[in-house]
């Protein structure tokens, strides 16, 4: 019981941390070489290597925690102490209040455990546990004590991430600028007085009712944002990009119906279509094997390897036919080789490639009526017209490149091409435009 005496639910029962004088909460660290009195440190001071008088940061130490079984494999030492304190506070037999105070066990579990280990059986006989059973229960049956993650994140004010989160303040669950932010202005001059006429009084009541409806709309929008996890935009985009391109298009189309289905039903719908796509792709792959006369997976692996080799050789032949166009013109050939060297090194090619084909360039893309056009500025619209890229795809590629640049501290052209995987010339133009406008920086 002396060992259990140090494990109490009340942090004020423990001595303070010797480093920062804060009240200790489990788990905390006890120096095995200093004392008495015991030299206790919180985890923050321990990780900083706090030293005081004879205590050094390289001393041996013990992790003090009550997350171990004592009398029952399913009850930790902390729960045992909490049960005894609850019985002391609420009285023997008042099991419902005891369970409410403990919060982790039911009324029946508290009564059964207390009667078994503290009333009907001697204490010393009940402590003779099977050590192997206790060890297995500790590793297999005890739940992992997960801690809540820092989600949504808490960025500094006026940072890029804060602007991406629309000024969301996690500590208050509010935004810097709410939806319909000036709704309260309509109430600032309203004052209910006794000599108001019935019509004026009814008019003021109507204004207040309108204000309440605007508040309900504000809360409805905040609830949609919270339920669907739209605050942490970066995490939302990462989860979306894990789907194949076809499922991402469906995700974008069905996003407008998410608030009708609800977050769980919407995710199930998207996951079911993602599974359907994977099954269709697997069926197509198996049909390709069957058409090639392959009947076992060992031969299928050989087939995939040979197919990959053939594709690489075909790509090399394509590059060879391209350079043969300029073989008669040494200057054009040199320009093409310089351009390929820039591409291989991850640089933006500076040498234009002459065209011998005589084909007319495609006309600019007409953006009228295309989804997402209203989200573009004039320069972005001009870029989409010249490279013939729909606004929705451009916004997706822009978000992916900006997020990758923020994570890496810079972005190279080769990384951009590996990330969005479209025509290399379009990727280069998008990459150069984003650098020129200051959205991303070179690595």
C-alpha positions in Angstrom: 0.0 0.0 0.0 3.0 2.3 0.4 3.6 2.1 -3.3 -0.1 2.9 -4.0 -0.1 5.8 -1.7 1.8 8.0 -4.2 -0.8 7.4 -6.9 -3.7 9.7 -6.2 -6.1 11.4 -8.5 -5.5 14.8 -6.8 -2.3 16.5 -8.1 -2.2 18.6 -4.9 -1.4 15.4 -2.9 2.0 15.1 -4.7 5.0 17.2 -4.1 5.6 19.9 -6.8 8.1 19.6 -9.6 11.7 20.6 -8.5 12.3 22.3 -11.8 9.2 24.5 -12.4 7.3 24.1 -9.1 4.2 23.0 -11.0 1.9 20.2 -9.6 2.9 16.9 -11.0 0.6 14.8 -13.1 1.2 11.3 -14.2 3.5 10.2 -15.7 6.4 12.0 -14.1 10.0 11.2 -13.3 11.7 10.3 -10.1 15.5 10.4 -9.7 16.8 7.0 -8.5 20.1 8.5 -7.1 18.9 11.6 -5.3 17.0 11.7 -2.0 15.5 11.5 0.5 13.4 13.5 0.0 12.5 12.2 -3.5 13.6 14.3 -6.4 10.6 14.5 -8.7 10.5 16.2 -12.1 7.7 16.8 -14.7 8.3 15.5 -18.2 9.0 19.0 -19.6 11.8 19.7 -17.1 13.2 16.2 -17.5 13.4 16.5 -21.3 15.2 19.9 -20.9 17.8 18.2 -18.7 17.1 20.1 -15.5 20.0 20.0 -13.0 20.0 21.3 -9.4 22.7 21.0 -6.8 23.7 17.3 -6.7 21.2 16.2 -9.2 22.6 15.7 -12.7 20.8 15.0 -16.0 22.6 11.7 -16.5 21.3 10.1 -13.2 19.2 7.0 -13.4 15.5 7.6 -13.1 12.1 5.9 -12.7 8.9 6.6 -14.6 6.2 7.1 -11.9 2.8 6.0 -13.2 -0.2 4.0 -11.9 -1.0 2.3 -15.1 -0.4 -1.2 -13.8 -2.7 -3.9 -12.3 -2.7 -4.6 -8.6 -5.6 -6.8 -7.5 -7.3 -7.4 -10.9 -5.9 -7.4 -14.4 -8.6 -5.1 -15.6 -8.2 -2.6 -12.8 -5.2 -0.2 -12.7 -3.7 1.1 -9.5 -5.1 4.5 -10.1 -8.6 3.0 -10.5 -8.1 1.1 -7.2 -7.3 4.3 -5.4 -10.1 6.1 -7.1 -12.6 3.4 -6.0 -11.4 3.6 -2.3 -11.7 7.4 -2.4 -15.1 7.3 -4.0 -16.4 4.8 -1.4 -15.0 7.0 1.3 -16.7 10.1 -0.1 -20.1 8.6 -1.1 -20.4 5.9 1.5 -20.5 2.1 1.3 -23.4 0.8 -0.8 -24.0 4.0 -2.8 -22.6 2.4 -5.9 -24.3 4.6 -8.4 -22.6 7.7 -7.1 -19.3 5.8 -6.7 -19.5 4.9 -10.4 -20.3 8.5 -11.4 -17.3 9.8 -9.5 -15.0 7.2 -11.0 -16.3 7.7 -14.6 -14.4 4.6 -15.9 -16.4 1.8 -14.3 -20.1 0.9 -14.1 -22.1 0.5 -11.0 -22.0 -3.3 -11.1 -18.3 -3.4 -11.8 -17.6 -1.2 -8.7 -19.7 -3.2 -6.4 -18.4 -6.6 -7.6 -14.8 -5.5 -7.4 -15.1 -4.0 -4.0 -17.0 -6.9 -2.5 -14.6 -9.4 -4.0 -11.2 -7.9 -3.1 -12.0 -5.8 0.0 -14.9 -7.5 1.8 -15.2 -11.2 1.0 -11.5 -12.2 0.5 -8.4 -11.4 2.6 -6.3 -8.7 1.0 -3.0 -10.7 1.0 -4.7 -13.7 -0.6 -6.2 -11.6 -3.3 -2.8 -10.0 -4.2 -1.3 -13.4 -5.1 -2.0 -13.0 -8.8 -0.8 -15.1 -11.6 2.1 -12.9 -12.9 1.9 -14.3 -16.4 -1.8 -13.5 -16.5 -1.3 -10.0 -15.3 1.5 -9.4 -17.9 -0.7 -10.7 -20.7 -3.6 -8.6 -19.6 -1.4 -5.5 -19.4 -0.2 -5.9 -23.0 -3.2 -7.4 -24.7 -6.4 -6.2 -22.9 -5.5 -2.8 -21.6 -6.4 0.0 -24.0 -3.6 2.2 -25.3 -3.8 5.5 -23.5 -4.0 7.7 -26.6 -3.9 11.5 -26.2 -5.8 14.0 -28.2 -3.8 15.3 -31.2 -3.3 19.0 -32.0 -6.2 19.0 -34.4 -7.3 21.5 -35.5 -3.8 23.2 -35.5 -3.2 26.4 -33.6 -1.2 28.6 -36.0 0.1 32.1 -35.1 -2.1 35.0 -35.9 -1.9 36.4 -39.5 0.2 33.4 -40.7 -0.4 31.6 -44.0 -2.0 28.7 -42.2 -4.2 31.0 -40.2 -5.4 32.6 -43.4 -6.1 29.2 -44.9 -8.2 28.4 -41.8 -10.2 31.6 -42.4 -9.0 33.1 -39.1 -10.3 30.2 -37.0 -9.5 30.4 -33.3 -9.5 26.9 -31.8 -9.5 28.0 -28.2 -12.8 29.8 -28.7 -14.2 27.7 -31.6 -14.9 31.0 -33.4 -13.7 32.9 -36.4 -12.0 36.3 -36.4 -14.7 37.3 -38.9 -17.9 35.4 -38.6 -20.5 34.7 -41.3 -22.8 37.7 -41.5 -20.3 39.5 -39.2 -22.3 42.7 -38.9 -25.7 41.2 -37.9 -25.5 42.8 -34.4 -25.4 46.3 -35.9 -29.1 46.1 -36.6 -29.7 45.8 -32.8 -27.4 48.5 -31.6 -30.1 51.3 -31.6 -33.1 49.2 -30.4 -34.3 49.9 -26.9 -37.5 48.6 -25.4 -39.4 51.2 -23.4 -42.8 51.2 -21.9 -44.3 54.0 -23.9 -43.7 52.3 -27.3 -46.8 51.8 -29.4 -47.9 48.3 -30.3 -46.7 48.6 -33.9 -43.3 49.9 -32.8 -43.0 47.1 -30.2 -44.0 44.5 -32.7 -41.5 45.9 -35.2 -38.7 45.7 -32.6 -39.7 42.1 -31.8 -39.5 41.3 -35.5 -36.0 42.7 -35.7 -34.9 40.6 -32.8 -36.5 37.5 -34.5 -34.6 38.2 -37.7 -31.4 38.6 -35.7 -32.1 35.2 -34.1 -32.6 33.6 -37.5 -29.3 35.1 -38.7 -27.5 33.6 -35.6 -29.1 30.2 -36.3 -27.7 30.4 -39.9 -24.3 31.3 -38.5 -24.3 28.4 -36.2 -25.6 26.0 -38.9 -22.6 26.9 -41.1 -20.2 26.5 -38.3 -21.7 23.1 -37.5 -21.2 22.0 -41.1 -17.6 23.1 -41.0 -17.0 21.3 -37.8 -18.8 18.1 -38.6 -17.1 17.7 -42.0 -13.6 18.6 -40.7 -13.3 21.6 -43.1 -11.3 23.7 -40.6 -7.9 21.9 -41.1 -7.9 22.4 -44.9 -4.4 20.9 -45.3 -5.5 17.6 -43.7 -8.7 17.6 -45.7 -6.7 18.0 -48.9 -4.3 15.2 -47.9 -7.2 12.8 -47.3 -8.7 13.8 -50.6 -5.5 13.2 -52.6 -5.2 9.6 -51.3 -8.0 8.6 -53.8 -7.4 7.9 -57.5 -8.0 10.7 -59.9 -11.4 9.3 -61.0 -12.6 9.1 -57.3 -11.3 12.7 -56.7 -13.5 13.9 -59.5 -16.5 12.2 -58.0 -15.5 13.6 -54.6 -15.5 17.1 -56.1 -18.8 16.6 -57.7 -20.5 15.1 -54.7 -19.1 17.6 -52.2 -22.2 19.8 -52.6 -24.4 17.0 -51.3 -22.3 16.3 -48.2 -24.4 18.5 -45.9 -27.5 16.6 -47.0 -26.1 13.1 -46.4 -24.1 13.9 -43.3 -20.4 13.5 -42.7 -20.4 9.7 -41.9 -22.8 8.8 -44.7 -20.9 10.9 -47.2 -17.6 9.3 -46.3 -19.2 5.9 -46.6 -20.5 6.8 -50.1 -17.1 8.0 -51.3 -15.3 5.0 -49.8 -17.8 2.6 -51.5 -17.1 4.2 -54.8 -13.3 4.1 -54.2 -13.7 0.4 -53.4 -15.7 -0.1 -56.6 -13.0 1.7 -58.6 -10.3 -0.5 -57.1 -12.3 -3.7 -57.8 -12.9 -2.6 -61.4 -9.2 -1.9 -61.8 -8.3 -5.2 -60.4 -10.8 -7.0 -62.6 -9.4 -5.2 -65.7 -5.9 -6.2 -64.6 -6.9 -9.9 -64.3 -8.7 -9.7 -67.6 -5.5 -8.4 -69.2 -3.6 -11.4 -67.7 -6.2 -13.8 -69.0 -6.1 -12.2 -72.5 -2.4 -12.7 -72.5 -2.8 -16.4 -71.6 -1.6 -16.0 -68.0 -3.2 -18.3 -65.4 -1.0 -17.8 -62.2 0.4 -14.9 -60.3 4.0 -16.0 -60.7 3.7 -15.6 -64.5 1.8 -12.3 -63.9 4.8 -10.8 -62.1 7.0 -11.7 -65.0 4.5 -10.2 -67.4 4.4 -6.9 -65.4 8.2 -6.7 -65.4 8.4 -7.3 -69.1 5.6 -4.8 -69.8 7.4 -2.1 -67.8 10.6 -2.8 -69.7 8.7 -2.5 -73.1 7.2 0.8 -72.0 10.5 2.2 -71.1 12.0 1.2 -74.4 9.0 2.7 -76.2 9.6 6.0 -74.4 13.3 5.9 -75.4 12.3 5.3 -79.0 9.9 8.3 -78.8 12.8 10.6 -77.6 15.0 9.2 -80.3 12.4 10.0 -83.0 12.0 13.5 -81.5 15.8 14.3 -81.7 15.9 12.9 -85.2 13.7 15.8 -86.3 16.6 18.2 -85.5 19.5 16.0 -86.7 19.9 18.0 -89.9 20.1 21.3 -88.0 23.0 21.3 -85.5 21.7 24.5 -83.8 18.2 23.1 -83.2 19.7 19.8 -82.0 21.9 21.6 -79.5 18.9 23.6 -78.2 17.0 20.3 -77.8 19.8 18.7 -75.9 20.2 21.7 -73.6 16.5 21.7 -72.9 16.6 18.0 -71.9 19.6 18.6 -69.7 17.7 21.4 -67.9 14.7 19.1 -67.4 16.8 16.3 -66.0 18.4 18.6 -63.5 15.1 19.9 -62.3 15.6 23.4 -63.8 13.1 25.4 -65.9 14.2 25.1 -69.5 15.3 28.4 -70.9 16.0 27.4 -74.5 13.0 27.3 -76.8 12.6 24.2 -79.0 12.1 25.0 -82.7 9.1 23.4 -84.3 9.5 21.7 -87.6 6.1 20.2 -87.8 4.4 23.3 -89.1 1.2 22.6 -87.0 -0.9 25.5 -85.9 -1.1 26.0 -82.1 -4.4 25.4 -80.4 -6.6 28.4 -79.8 -6.9 29.7 -76.2 -9.4 27.9 -74.0 -12.8 29.6 -73.5 -13.4 29.8 -69.7 -17.0 31.0 -70.0 -19.3 29.0 -67.7 -16.5 26.6 -66.5 -16.7 25.8 -62.7 -14.1 27.7 -60.6 -13.6 30.5 -63.0 -14.9 33.1 -60.5 -12.1 32.0 -58.1 -9.3 33.1 -60.5 -7.8 36.5 -60.9 -7.0 38.0 -64.3 -3.5 36.6 -64.6 -4.7 33.1 -63.6 -7.4 33.2 -66.2 -4.9 34.2 -68.8 -2.7 31.3 -67.8 -5.5 28.8 -68.0 -6.5 30.1 -71.4 -3.0 29.8 -72.8 -2.2 26.3 -71.4 -5.8 25.1 -72.0 -6.4 24.1 -68.4 -9.8 24.1 -66.8 -10.0 26.3 -63.6 -10.9 23.4 -61.3 -7.8 21.4 -62.3 -5.6 24.5 -62.0 -6.9 25.3 -58.5 -6.2 21.7 -57.5 -2.7 21.7 -58.9 -2.0 25.1 -57.3 -3.1 23.9 -53.9 -1.0 20.8 -54.1 2.2 22.7 -55.2 1.7 25.4 -52.5 1.2 22.8 -49.8 4.2 20.9 -50.9 6.3 24.1 -51.0 5.2 25.0 -47.5 6.2 21.6 -46.2 9.5 21.4 -48.0 10.5 25.1 -47.7 10.8 25.3 -51.5 10.0 23.3 -54.6 11.9 22.2 -57.6 10.4 21.6 -61.1 11.1 17.9 -60.9 9.2 17.7 -57.7 6.3 19.6 -59.2 6.2 17.2 -62.2 6.2 14.2 -59.9 3.4 15.7 -57.9 0.8 16.7 -60.4 1.8 14.4 -63.3 0.4 16.2 -66.4 2.0 17.4 -69.6 5.5 18.5 -68.7 5.1 21.7 -70.7 2.0 22.7 -68.8 3.6 21.8 -65.5 6.6 24.1 -66.4 4.3 27.0 -67.2 2.3 26.6 -64.0 5.5 26.2 -62.0 7.0 29.4 -63.5 3.8 31.3 -63.1 3.4 30.4 -59.4 7.1 31.4 -58.7 6.6 34.7 -60.6 3.5 35.5 -58.6 5.1 34.6 -55.3 2.9 31.6 -54.4 5.9 29.3 -54.2 9.7 29.5 -54.0 12.5 27.6 -55.6 14.2 25.0 -53.5 
